[in-house]
Amino acid sequence: MGKPSFIYVKNILSCPESGLKRFRNQTSGGLENKLQEVGKSNPNHTDYSQTDNNETNLSYPTNDVSDHKEADAIRKREDYRRYFREELGIDELKAEYPSNADMIEELFELIVDTVCSSRAFIRIGKENLPAEIVRSRMMKLNTEHIRYLISCLNENTTKIRDIRQYLLTALYNAPETISSYYNQLVQHDMANGLI
């Protein structure tokens, strides 16, 4: 509404009298009431402004906004960590696959990093996909998807140059490919008389 948000009060008695300028015709009823929309203000009728007695080194809270954003980001990350640790059954998977405990923890951290990313696009395979689509797909992951990835990674014998990108792509594709993988595995076993 055009009003100041801070009012600074200074002890007038501590200022030397010589440095003060008086407003002409200063009386309690001397100023005319004006509407707020009127843009002109009353000038102080001086040829110069004396700022020697002004205190300009005031302390303000510095990074208040960035501190809140950082705290929100940390809180959000911890919420996702709790959610995925429970939803994916990370502790149970580590007990079930003790030799793959490090891999399980890496997958877990990669999921949390991806969901908490502030980037607009995330690279999956050779494409930059909108981050919201990638987050949505990561939210579909469950314990079976992680078991599926452990199985696929343990069977893989090819050299992987960018393991982070490979794992991210595998996690992204897991909800869409898990059914086909198990169907193909059953068909293979039936064709070879293993079932």
mmCIF file of the C-alpha atoms, coordinates in Angstrom:
data_MODEL
# 
_entry.id   MODEL 
# 
loop_
_atom_site.group_PDB 
_atom_site.id 
_atom_site.type_symbol 
_atom_site.label_atom_id 
_atom_site.label_alt_id 
_atom_site.label_comp_id 
_atom_site.label_asym_id 
_atom_site.label_entity_id 
_atom_site.label_seq_id 
_atom_site.pdbx_PDB_ins_code 
_atom_site.Cartn_x 
_atom_site.Cartn_y 
_atom_site.Cartn_z 
_atom_site.occupancy 
_atom_site.B_iso_or_equiv 
_atom_site.pdbx_formal_charge 
_atom_site.auth_seq_id 
_atom_site.auth_comp_id 
_atom_site.auth_asym_id 
_atom_site.auth_atom_id 
_atom_site.pdbx_PDB_model_num 
ATOM 1   C CA . MET A 1 1   ? 0.000  0.000   0.000   1.00 0.00 ? 1   MET A CA 1 
ATOM 2   C CA . GLY A 1 2   ? 3.035  2.289   -0.312  1.00 0.00 ? 2   GLY A CA 1 
ATOM 3   C CA . LYS A 1 3   ? 3.709  2.350   3.418   1.00 0.00 ? 3   LYS A CA 1 
ATOM 4   C CA . PRO A 1 4   ? 7.135  1.503   4.820   1.00 0.00 ? 4   PRO A CA 1 
ATOM 5   C CA . SER A 1 5   ? 7.568  -2.005  6.131   1.00 0.00 ? 5   SER A CA 1 
ATOM 6   C CA . PHE A 1 6   ? 10.218 -0.938  8.664   1.00 0.00 ? 6   PHE A CA 1 
ATOM 7   C CA . ILE A 1 7   ? 10.307 2.147   10.881  1.00 0.00 ? 7   ILE A CA 1 
ATOM 8   C CA . TYR A 1 8   ? 13.697 3.045   12.326  1.00 0.00 ? 8   TYR A CA 1 
ATOM 9   C CA . VAL A 1 9   ? 13.711 5.115   15.486  1.00 0.00 ? 9   VAL A CA 1 
ATOM 10  C CA . LYS A 1 10  ? 16.731 7.200   16.359  1.00 0.00 ? 10  LYS A CA 1 
ATOM 11  C CA . ASN A 1 11  ? 17.429 8.959   19.616  1.00 0.00 ? 11  ASN A CA 1 
ATOM 12  C CA . ILE A 1 12  ? 17.111 12.605  18.537  1.00 0.00 ? 12  ILE A CA 1 
ATOM 13  C CA . LEU A 1 13  ? 18.646 13.936  21.753  1.00 0.00 ? 13  LEU A CA 1 
ATOM 14  C CA . SER A 1 14  ? 21.957 12.243  21.009  1.00 0.00 ? 14  SER A CA 1 
ATOM 15  C CA . CYS A 1 15  ? 22.353 14.086  17.673  1.00 0.00 ? 15  CYS A CA 1 
ATOM 16  C CA . PRO A 1 16  ? 24.231 17.380  17.641  1.00 0.00 ? 16  PRO A CA 1 
ATOM 17  C CA . GLU A 1 17  ? 21.820 20.281  17.159  1.00 0.00 ? 17  GLU A CA 1 
ATOM 18  C CA . SER A 1 18  ? 23.870 21.832  14.365  1.00 0.00 ? 18  SER A CA 1 
ATOM 19  C CA . GLY A 1 19  ? 23.322 18.873  12.047  1.00 0.00 ? 19  GLY A CA 1 
ATOM 20  C CA . LEU A 1 20  ? 19.514 19.018  12.155  1.00 0.00 ? 20  LEU A CA 1 
ATOM 21  C CA . LYS A 1 21  ? 17.350 20.757  9.589   1.00 0.00 ? 21  LYS A CA 1 
ATOM 22  C CA . ARG A 1 22  ? 13.869 21.812  10.543  1.00 0.00 ? 22  ARG A CA 1 
ATOM 23  C CA . PHE A 1 23  ? 10.780 21.425  8.374   1.00 0.00 ? 23  PHE A CA 1 
ATOM 24  C CA . ARG A 1 24  ? 9.262  24.773  7.508   1.00 0.00 ? 24  ARG A CA 1 
ATOM 25  C CA . ASN A 1 25  ? 5.969  25.531  9.302   1.00 0.00 ? 25  ASN A CA 1 
ATOM 26  C CA . GLN A 1 26  ? 6.029  22.308  11.269  1.00 0.00 ? 26  GLN A CA 1 
ATOM 27  C CA . THR A 1 27  ? 2.819  22.077  13.291  1.00 0.00 ? 27  THR A CA 1 
ATOM 28  C CA . SER A 1 28  ? 0.551  19.199  14.141  1.00 0.00 ? 28  SER A CA 1 
ATOM 29  C CA . GLY A 1 29  ? -2.102 20.375  11.708  1.00 0.00 ? 29  GLY A CA 1 
ATOM 30  C CA . GLY A 1 30  ? 0.242  22.077  9.299   1.00 0.00 ? 30  GLY A CA 1 
ATOM 31  C CA . LEU A 1 31  ? 0.418  19.309  6.689   1.00 0.00 ? 31  LEU A CA 1 
ATOM 32  C CA . GLU A 1 32  ? -2.425 18.805  4.347   1.00 0.00 ? 32  GLU A CA 1 
ATOM 33  C CA . ASN A 1 33  ? -3.955 15.299  4.262   1.00 0.00 ? 33  ASN A CA 1 
ATOM 34  C CA . LYS A 1 34  ? -3.435 13.770  0.840   1.00 0.00 ? 34  LYS A CA 1 
ATOM 35  C CA . LEU A 1 35  ? -4.764 10.639  -0.791  1.00 0.00 ? 35  LEU A CA 1 
ATOM 36  C CA . GLN A 1 36  ? -2.340 7.774   -1.030  1.00 0.00 ? 36  GLN A CA 1 
ATOM 37  C CA . GLU A 1 37  ? -2.490 7.719   -4.833  1.00 0.00 ? 37  GLU A CA 1 
ATOM 38  C CA . VAL A 1 38  ? -1.015 11.231  -5.073  1.00 0.00 ? 38  VAL A CA 1 
ATOM 39  C CA . GLY A 1 39  ? 2.612  10.776  -6.038  1.00 0.00 ? 39  GLY A CA 1 
ATOM 40  C CA . LYS A 1 40  ? 4.105  14.129  -4.904  1.00 0.00 ? 40  LYS A CA 1 
ATOM 41  C CA . SER A 1 41  ? 5.656  14.371  -1.487  1.00 0.00 ? 41  SER A CA 1 
ATOM 42  C CA . ASN A 1 42  ? 6.546  17.420  0.546   1.00 0.00 ? 42  ASN A CA 1 
ATOM 43  C CA . PRO A 1 43  ? 10.161 18.455  -0.121  1.00 0.00 ? 43  PRO A CA 1 
ATOM 44  C CA . ASN A 1 44  ? 12.477 19.367  2.739   1.00 0.00 ? 44  ASN A CA 1 
ATOM 45  C CA . HIS A 1 45  ? 13.334 22.695  1.061   1.00 0.00 ? 45  HIS A CA 1 
ATOM 46  C CA . THR A 1 46  ? 17.090 22.302  1.342   1.00 0.00 ? 46  THR A CA 1 
ATOM 47  C CA . ASP A 1 47  ? 19.734 22.664  -1.269  1.00 0.00 ? 47  ASP A CA 1 
ATOM 48  C CA . TYR A 1 48  ? 21.581 19.619  0.039   1.00 0.00 ? 48  TYR A CA 1 
ATOM 49  C CA . SER A 1 49  ? 20.976 16.688  2.321   1.00 0.00 ? 49  SER A CA 1 
ATOM 50  C CA . GLN A 1 50  ? 23.259 16.131  5.252   1.00 0.00 ? 50  GLN A CA 1 
ATOM 51  C CA . THR A 1 51  ? 23.774 12.428  5.837   1.00 0.00 ? 51  THR A CA 1 
ATOM 52  C CA . ASP A 1 52  ? 26.667 12.557  8.295   1.00 0.00 ? 52  ASP A CA 1 
ATOM 53  C CA . ASN A 1 53  ? 24.427 11.641  11.210  1.00 0.00 ? 53  ASN A CA 1 
ATOM 54  C CA . ASN A 1 54  ? 22.660 8.775   9.423   1.00 0.00 ? 54  ASN A CA 1 
ATOM 55  C CA . GLU A 1 55  ? 23.568 5.286   10.540  1.00 0.00 ? 55  GLU A CA 1 
ATOM 56  C CA . THR A 1 56  ? 23.969 3.215   7.399   1.00 0.00 ? 56  THR A CA 1 
ATOM 57  C CA . ASN A 1 57  ? 25.629 0.114   8.821   1.00 0.00 ? 57  ASN A CA 1 
ATOM 58  C CA . LEU A 1 58  ? 22.485 -1.685  9.985   1.00 0.00 ? 58  LEU A CA 1 
ATOM 59  C CA . SER A 1 59  ? 22.501 -5.442  10.305  1.00 0.00 ? 59  SER A CA 1 
ATOM 60  C CA . TYR A 1 60  ? 19.869 -7.328  8.317   1.00 0.00 ? 60  TYR A CA 1 
ATOM 61  C CA . PRO A 1 61  ? 19.187 -11.034 8.327   1.00 0.00 ? 61  PRO A CA 1 
ATOM 62  C CA . THR A 1 62  ? 21.282 -12.179 5.348   1.00 0.00 ? 62  THR A CA 1 
ATOM 63  C CA . ASN A 1 63  ? 20.293 -15.351 3.463   1.00 0.00 ? 63  ASN A CA 1 
ATOM 64  C CA . ASP A 1 64  ? 16.943 -15.769 5.225   1.00 0.00 ? 64  ASP A CA 1 
ATOM 65  C CA . VAL A 1 65  ? 15.262 -16.976 2.019   1.00 0.00 ? 65  VAL A CA 1 
ATOM 66  C CA . SER A 1 66  ? 18.112 -19.242 0.987   1.00 0.00 ? 66  SER A CA 1 
ATOM 67  C CA . ASP A 1 67  ? 18.271 -20.750 4.488   1.00 0.00 ? 67  ASP A CA 1 
ATOM 68  C CA . HIS A 1 68  ? 14.568 -21.648 4.265   1.00 0.00 ? 68  HIS A CA 1 
ATOM 69  C CA . LYS A 1 69  ? 15.027 -23.133 0.792   1.00 0.00 ? 69  LYS A CA 1 
ATOM 70  C CA . GLU A 1 70  ? 17.986 -25.183 1.969   1.00 0.00 ? 70  GLU A CA 1 
ATOM 71  C CA . ALA A 1 71  ? 16.096 -26.404 5.035   1.00 0.00 ? 71  ALA A CA 1 
ATOM 72  C CA . ASP A 1 72  ? 13.106 -27.321 2.856   1.00 0.00 ? 72  ASP A CA 1 
ATOM 73  C CA . ALA A 1 73  ? 15.367 -29.211 0.432   1.00 0.00 ? 73  ALA A CA 1 
ATOM 74  C CA . ILE A 1 74  ? 16.975 -31.153 3.284   1.00 0.00 ? 74  ILE A CA 1 
ATOM 75  C CA . ARG A 1 75  ? 13.583 -31.956 4.808   1.00 0.00 ? 75  ARG A CA 1 
ATOM 76  C CA . LYS A 1 76  ? 12.227 -33.035 1.422   1.00 0.00 ? 76  LYS A CA 1 
ATOM 77  C CA . ARG A 1 77  ? 15.236 -35.277 0.815   1.00 0.00 ? 77  ARG A CA 1 
ATOM 78  C CA . GLU A 1 78  ? 14.871 -36.941 4.222   1.00 0.00 ? 78  GLU A CA 1 
ATOM 79  C CA . ASP A 1 79  ? 11.155 -37.526 3.585   1.00 0.00 ? 79  ASP A CA 1 
ATOM 80  C CA . TYR A 1 80  ? 11.963 -39.236 0.279   1.00 0.00 ? 80  TYR A CA 1 
ATOM 81  C CA . ARG A 1 81  ? 14.731 -41.265 1.915   1.00 0.00 ? 81  ARG A CA 1 
ATOM 82  C CA . ARG A 1 82  ? 12.267 -42.588 4.524   1.00 0.00 ? 82  ARG A CA 1 
ATOM 83  C CA . TYR A 1 83  ? 9.609  -43.232 1.881   1.00 0.00 ? 83  TYR A CA 1 
ATOM 84  C CA . PHE A 1 84  ? 11.872 -45.193 -0.476  1.00 0.00 ? 84  PHE A CA 1 
ATOM 85  C CA . ARG A 1 85  ? 13.663 -47.073 2.320   1.00 0.00 ? 85  ARG A CA 1 
ATOM 86  C CA . GLU A 1 86  ? 10.278 -48.413 3.408   1.00 0.00 ? 86  GLU A CA 1 
ATOM 87  C CA . GLU A 1 87  ? 8.615  -48.740 -0.022  1.00 0.00 ? 87  GLU A CA 1 
ATOM 88  C CA . LEU A 1 88  ? 11.566 -50.575 -1.565  1.00 0.00 ? 88  LEU A CA 1 
ATOM 89  C CA . GLY A 1 89  ? 12.311 -52.624 1.551   1.00 0.00 ? 89  GLY A CA 1 
ATOM 90  C CA . ILE A 1 90  ? 15.979 -51.639 1.420   1.00 0.00 ? 90  ILE A CA 1 
ATOM 91  C CA . ASP A 1 91  ? 16.905 -53.209 4.770   1.00 0.00 ? 91  ASP A CA 1 
ATOM 92  C CA . GLU A 1 92  ? 15.132 -56.478 3.895   1.00 0.00 ? 92  GLU A CA 1 
ATOM 93  C CA . LEU A 1 93  ? 16.814 -56.575 0.474   1.00 0.00 ? 93  LEU A CA 1 
ATOM 94  C CA . LYS A 1 94  ? 20.234 -56.096 2.071   1.00 0.00 ? 94  LYS A CA 1 
ATOM 95  C CA . ALA A 1 95  ? 19.512 -59.027 4.393   1.00 0.00 ? 95  ALA A CA 1 
ATOM 96  C CA . GLU A 1 96  ? 18.276 -61.121 1.431   1.00 0.00 ? 96  GLU A CA 1 
ATOM 97  C CA . TYR A 1 97  ? 21.235 -60.206 -0.819  1.00 0.00 ? 97  TYR A CA 1 
ATOM 98  C CA . PRO A 1 98  ? 24.169 -59.565 1.547   1.00 0.00 ? 98  PRO A CA 1 
ATOM 99  C CA . SER A 1 99  ? 26.732 -59.772 -1.271  1.00 0.00 ? 99  SER A CA 1 
ATOM 100 C CA . ASN A 1 100 ? 24.829 -57.014 -3.132  1.00 0.00 ? 100 ASN A CA 1 
ATOM 101 C CA . ALA A 1 101 ? 24.280 -54.704 -0.147  1.00 0.00 ? 101 ALA A CA 1 
ATOM 102 C CA . ASP A 1 102 ? 26.494 -51.985 -1.639  1.00 0.00 ? 102 ASP A CA 1 
ATOM 103 C CA . MET A 1 103 ? 24.677 -52.172 -4.978  1.00 0.00 ? 103 MET A CA 1 
ATOM 104 C CA . ILE A 1 104 ? 21.306 -51.925 -3.235  1.00 0.00 ? 104 ILE A CA 1 
ATOM 105 C CA . GLU A 1 105 ? 22.462 -48.855 -1.288  1.00 0.00 ? 105 GLU A CA 1 
ATOM 106 C CA . GLU A 1 106 ? 23.766 -47.268 -4.525  1.00 0.00 ? 106 GLU A CA 1 
ATOM 107 C CA . LEU A 1 107 ? 20.434 -47.880 -6.273  1.00 0.00 ? 107 LEU A CA 1 
ATOM 108 C CA . PHE A 1 108 ? 18.606 -46.404 -3.286  1.00 0.00 ? 108 PHE A CA 1 
ATOM 109 C CA . GLU A 1 109 ? 20.784 -43.253 -3.247  1.00 0.00 ? 109 GLU A CA 1 
ATOM 110 C CA . LEU A 1 110 ? 20.449 -42.861 -7.022  1.00 0.00 ? 110 LEU A CA 1 
ATOM 111 C CA . ILE A 1 111 ? 16.652 -43.005 -6.751  1.00 0.00 ? 111 ILE A CA 1 
ATOM 112 C CA . VAL A 1 112 ? 16.623 -40.372 -3.986  1.00 0.00 ? 112 VAL A CA 1 
ATOM 113 C CA . ASP A 1 113 ? 19.071 -38.143 -5.906  1.00 0.00 ? 113 ASP A CA 1 
ATOM 114 C CA . THR A 1 114 ? 16.929 -38.365 -9.028  1.00 0.00 ? 114 THR A CA 1 
ATOM 115 C CA . VAL A 1 115 ? 13.626 -37.663 -7.291  1.00 0.00 ? 115 VAL A CA 1 
ATOM 116 C CA . CYS A 1 116 ? 15.129 -34.697 -5.392  1.00 0.00 ? 116 CYS A CA 1 
ATOM 117 C CA . SER A 1 117 ? 16.882 -33.237 -8.433  1.00 0.00 ? 117 SER A CA 1 
ATOM 118 C CA . SER A 1 118 ? 16.099 -29.597 -9.180  1.00 0.00 ? 118 SER A CA 1 
ATOM 119 C CA . ARG A 1 119 ? 16.947 -29.917 -12.873 1.00 0.00 ? 119 ARG A CA 1 
ATOM 120 C CA . ALA A 1 120 ? 14.200 -29.414 -15.428 1.00 0.00 ? 120 ALA A CA 1 
ATOM 121 C CA . PHE A 1 121 ? 15.378 -32.359 -17.542 1.00 0.00 ? 121 PHE A CA 1 
ATOM 122 C CA . ILE A 1 122 ? 17.061 -35.631 -16.615 1.00 0.00 ? 122 ILE A CA 1 
ATOM 123 C CA . ARG A 1 123 ? 19.051 -37.684 -19.113 1.00 0.00 ? 123 ARG A CA 1 
ATOM 124 C CA . ILE A 1 124 ? 17.725 -41.226 -19.504 1.00 0.00 ? 124 ILE A CA 1 
ATOM 125 C CA . GLY A 1 125 ? 19.505 -43.307 -22.125 1.00 0.00 ? 125 GLY A CA 1 
ATOM 126 C CA . LYS A 1 126 ? 20.215 -40.838 -24.891 1.00 0.00 ? 126 LYS A CA 1 
ATOM 127 C CA . GLU A 1 127 ? 17.223 -38.584 -24.224 1.00 0.00 ? 127 GLU A CA 1 
ATOM 128 C CA . ASN A 1 128 ? 16.636 -35.616 -21.953 1.00 0.00 ? 128 ASN A CA 1 
ATOM 129 C CA . LEU A 1 129 ? 13.254 -36.259 -20.373 1.00 0.00 ? 129 LEU A CA 1 
ATOM 130 C CA . PRO A 1 130 ? 11.221 -33.811 -18.269 1.00 0.00 ? 130 PRO A CA 1 
ATOM 131 C CA . ALA A 1 131 ? 12.155 -34.314 -14.630 1.00 0.00 ? 131 ALA A CA 1 
ATOM 132 C CA . GLU A 1 132 ? 8.499  -34.727 -13.598 1.00 0.00 ? 132 GLU A CA 1 
ATOM 133 C CA . ILE A 1 133 ? 8.107  -37.754 -15.879 1.00 0.00 ? 133 ILE A CA 1 
ATOM 134 C CA . VAL A 1 134 ? 11.266 -39.332 -14.470 1.00 0.00 ? 134 VAL A CA 1 
ATOM 135 C CA . ARG A 1 135 ? 10.126 -38.627 -10.879 1.00 0.00 ? 135 ARG A CA 1 
ATOM 136 C CA . SER A 1 136 ? 6.744  -40.156 -11.630 1.00 0.00 ? 136 SER A CA 1 
ATOM 137 C CA . ARG A 1 137 ? 8.365  -43.335 -12.949 1.00 0.00 ? 137 ARG A CA 1 
ATOM 138 C CA . MET A 1 138 ? 10.697 -43.548 -9.928  1.00 0.00 ? 138 MET A CA 1 
ATOM 139 C CA . MET A 1 139 ? 7.701  -43.281 -7.604  1.00 0.00 ? 139 MET A CA 1 
ATOM 140 C CA . LYS A 1 140 ? 6.346  -46.508 -9.178  1.00 0.00 ? 140 LYS A CA 1 
ATOM 141 C CA . LEU A 1 141 ? 9.362  -48.553 -8.058  1.00 0.00 ? 141 LEU A CA 1 
ATOM 142 C CA . ASN A 1 142 ? 8.918  -51.272 -5.449  1.00 0.00 ? 142 ASN A CA 1 
ATOM 143 C CA . THR A 1 143 ? 10.872 -54.177 -3.937  1.00 0.00 ? 143 THR A CA 1 
ATOM 144 C CA . GLU A 1 144 ? 10.271 -56.452 -6.929  1.00 0.00 ? 144 GLU A CA 1 
ATOM 145 C CA . HIS A 1 145 ? 11.790 -53.912 -9.301  1.00 0.00 ? 145 HIS A CA 1 
ATOM 146 C CA . ILE A 1 146 ? 14.970 -53.804 -7.220  1.00 0.00 ? 146 ILE A CA 1 
ATOM 147 C CA . ARG A 1 147 ? 15.133 -57.632 -7.146  1.00 0.00 ? 147 ARG A CA 1 
ATOM 148 C CA . TYR A 1 148 ? 14.714 -57.596 -10.920 1.00 0.00 ? 148 TYR A CA 1 
ATOM 149 C CA . LEU A 1 149 ? 17.561 -55.099 -11.319 1.00 0.00 ? 149 LEU A CA 1 
ATOM 150 C CA . ILE A 1 150 ? 19.836 -57.085 -9.008  1.00 0.00 ? 150 ILE A CA 1 
ATOM 151 C CA . SER A 1 151 ? 19.177 -60.170 -11.110 1.00 0.00 ? 151 SER A CA 1 
ATOM 152 C CA . CYS A 1 152 ? 19.833 -58.326 -14.381 1.00 0.00 ? 152 CYS A CA 1 
ATOM 153 C CA . LEU A 1 153 ? 22.990 -56.667 -13.079 1.00 0.00 ? 153 LEU A CA 1 
ATOM 154 C CA . ASN A 1 154 ? 24.362 -59.956 -11.753 1.00 0.00 ? 154 ASN A CA 1 
ATOM 155 C CA . GLU A 1 155 ? 23.811 -61.587 -15.166 1.00 0.00 ? 155 GLU A CA 1 
ATOM 156 C CA . ASN A 1 156 ? 25.390 -58.736 -17.143 1.00 0.00 ? 156 ASN A CA 1 
ATOM 157 C CA . THR A 1 157 ? 28.916 -59.418 -18.379 1.00 0.00 ? 157 THR A CA 1 
ATOM 158 C CA . THR A 1 158 ? 29.430 -56.448 -20.694 1.00 0.00 ? 158 THR A CA 1 
ATOM 159 C CA . LYS A 1 159 ? 31.643 -53.489 -19.796 1.00 0.00 ? 159 LYS A CA 1 
ATOM 160 C CA . ILE A 1 160 ? 29.657 -50.445 -18.674 1.00 0.00 ? 160 ILE A CA 1 
ATOM 161 C CA . ARG A 1 161 ? 31.420 -47.107 -19.150 1.00 0.00 ? 161 ARG A CA 1 
ATOM 162 C CA . ASP A 1 162 ? 28.953 -44.802 -17.346 1.00 0.00 ? 162 ASP A CA 1 
ATOM 163 C CA . ILE A 1 163 ? 27.517 -46.921 -14.554 1.00 0.00 ? 163 ILE A CA 1 
ATOM 164 C CA . ARG A 1 164 ? 25.431 -44.120 -13.058 1.00 0.00 ? 164 ARG A CA 1 
ATOM 165 C CA . GLN A 1 165 ? 23.683 -43.469 -16.368 1.00 0.00 ? 165 GLN A CA 1 
ATOM 166 C CA . TYR A 1 166 ? 23.247 -47.200 -16.938 1.00 0.00 ? 166 TYR A CA 1 
ATOM 167 C CA . LEU A 1 167 ? 21.664 -47.708 -13.497 1.00 0.00 ? 167 LEU A CA 1 
ATOM 168 C CA . LEU A 1 168 ? 19.457 -44.653 -13.887 1.00 0.00 ? 168 LEU A CA 1 
ATOM 169 C CA . THR A 1 169 ? 18.178 -45.924 -17.226 1.00 0.00 ? 169 THR A CA 1 
ATOM 170 C CA . ALA A 1 170 ? 17.623 -49.405 -15.768 1.00 0.00 ? 170 ALA A CA 1 
ATOM 171 C CA . LEU A 1 171 ? 15.674 -47.943 -12.827 1.00 0.00 ? 171 LEU A CA 1 
ATOM 172 C CA . TYR A 1 172 ? 13.593 -45.773 -15.155 1.00 0.00 ? 172 TYR A CA 1 
ATOM 173 C CA . ASN A 1 173 ? 12.757 -48.734 -17.402 1.00 0.00 ? 173 ASN A CA 1 
ATOM 174 C CA . ALA A 1 174 ? 12.179 -51.291 -14.614 1.00 0.00 ? 174 ALA A CA 1 
ATOM 175 C CA . PRO A 1 175 ? 8.431  -50.663 -14.102 1.00 0.00 ? 175 PRO A CA 1 
ATOM 176 C CA . GLU A 1 176 ? 7.838  -51.008 -17.862 1.00 0.00 ? 176 GLU A CA 1 
ATOM 177 C CA . THR A 1 177 ? 10.053 -54.032 -18.545 1.00 0.00 ? 177 THR A CA 1 
ATOM 178 C CA . ILE A 1 178 ? 9.724  -56.279 -15.486 1.00 0.00 ? 178 ILE A CA 1 
ATOM 179 C CA . SER A 1 179 ? 6.707  -58.225 -16.801 1.00 0.00 ? 179 SER A CA 1 
ATOM 180 C CA . SER A 1 180 ? 8.305  -58.875 -20.179 1.00 0.00 ? 180 SER A CA 1 
ATOM 181 C CA . TYR A 1 181 ? 11.517 -60.027 -18.485 1.00 0.00 ? 181 TYR A CA 1 
ATOM 182 C CA . TYR A 1 182 ? 9.772  -62.603 -16.317 1.00 0.00 ? 182 TYR A CA 1 
ATOM 183 C CA . ASN A 1 183 ? 7.514  -63.755 -19.176 1.00 0.00 ? 183 ASN A CA 1 
ATOM 184 C CA . GLN A 1 184 ? 10.550 -64.277 -21.389 1.00 0.00 ? 184 GLN A CA 1 
ATOM 185 C CA . LEU A 1 185 ? 12.336 -66.126 -18.575 1.00 0.00 ? 185 LEU A CA 1 
ATOM 186 C CA . VAL A 1 186 ? 9.371  -68.497 -18.124 1.00 0.00 ? 186 VAL A CA 1 
ATOM 187 C CA . GLN A 1 187 ? 9.144  -69.114 -21.892 1.00 0.00 ? 187 GLN A CA 1 
ATOM 188 C CA . HIS A 1 188 ? 12.879 -69.847 -22.019 1.00 0.00 ? 188 HIS A CA 1 
ATOM 189 C CA . ASP A 1 189 ? 12.651 -72.314 -19.143 1.00 0.00 ? 189 ASP A CA 1 
ATOM 190 C CA . MET A 1 190 ? 9.591  -74.031 -20.670 1.00 0.00 ? 190 MET A CA 1 
ATOM 191 C CA . ALA A 1 191 ? 11.259 -74.338 -24.077 1.00 0.00 ? 191 ALA A CA 1 
ATOM 192 C CA . ASN A 1 192 ? 14.333 -75.928 -22.497 1.00 0.00 ? 192 ASN A CA 1 
ATOM 193 C CA . GLY A 1 193 ? 12.276 -78.304 -20.340 1.00 0.00 ? 193 GLY A CA 1 
ATOM 194 C CA . LEU A 1 194 ? 13.336 -76.679 -17.101 1.00 0.00 ? 194 LEU A CA 1 
ATOM 195 C CA . ILE A 1 195 ? 9.735  -76.307 -15.912 1.00 0.00 ? 195 ILE A CA 1 
# 
